[in-house]
Amino acid sequence: MAAHLTPSNIPGGPLPTEDKVLETGASMIQDFQPTKQLCAHLNAFHTYADEPSRFVEANHYCAHLTEDVRQCILYDSPGPNARLIGIEYMITPKLYSTLPPEERRLWHSHAYEVKSGMLIMPGPTAPGLQQAWEAAETQEMQHVVGLYGKVYHLWQTDRGDALPLGEPRLMTSFTADGQFDFERAVGDRDARFGTDWRRKKELREGIEVPEIHPDADATWKRRNSM
């Protein structure tokens, strides 16, 4: 996978030596407990809830708060200079059903992401390790398929913003074929990660799709009703 380079339009020069020294010292002494809880890297695509023709690839780094709640920080790449572009919370159907209707409309399902092969957990691609990793990934997808996500992006990297400008934007997920150029976007992602959505889709054929609450995925339901 190619190393991620900081986009040239971000203001500011290289990090001064003094800052590097201070950060190195801090990293040796301070205890970064919240980030140490991160246990999964997921990659998928988000689209703007009020402008679904725009979409962004997002690398999720997630941690469990409880068995019913996960929280993820989102980056534009898995590289060392990745930009933090947003946050996502994931909850189980049990919690989702307790939310008021207006709140439920802000959340999206993950069934299509899982079943289509779009959602992946990047891992080893060596033949000796790939099979075991795919088995673990498929097992994780059995848990994710029923979760509901609420996601906001803070940095509109798709339009070339040099900084995170404006208000947070509510995002959502894709829920069906034909909503974006799947093969081009996901195929390009797969080429970078050494993955194959078609194989993922085949491996996940046995994952049962749960009943999706009618209040979820409001973006696409509004669009289909027009």
PyMOL commands that set and color helices and strands:
alter all, ss='L'
color gray80, all
select helices_A, chain A and resi 17-29+33-36+93-96+101-104+111-116+127-144+157-159+182-193+197-203+218-225
alter helices_A, ss='H'
color red, helices_A
select strands_A, chain A and resi 40-48+51-66+69-75+84-91+108-109+148-153+169-172
alter strands_A, ss='S'
color yellow, strands_A
deselect
rebuild
show_as cartoon
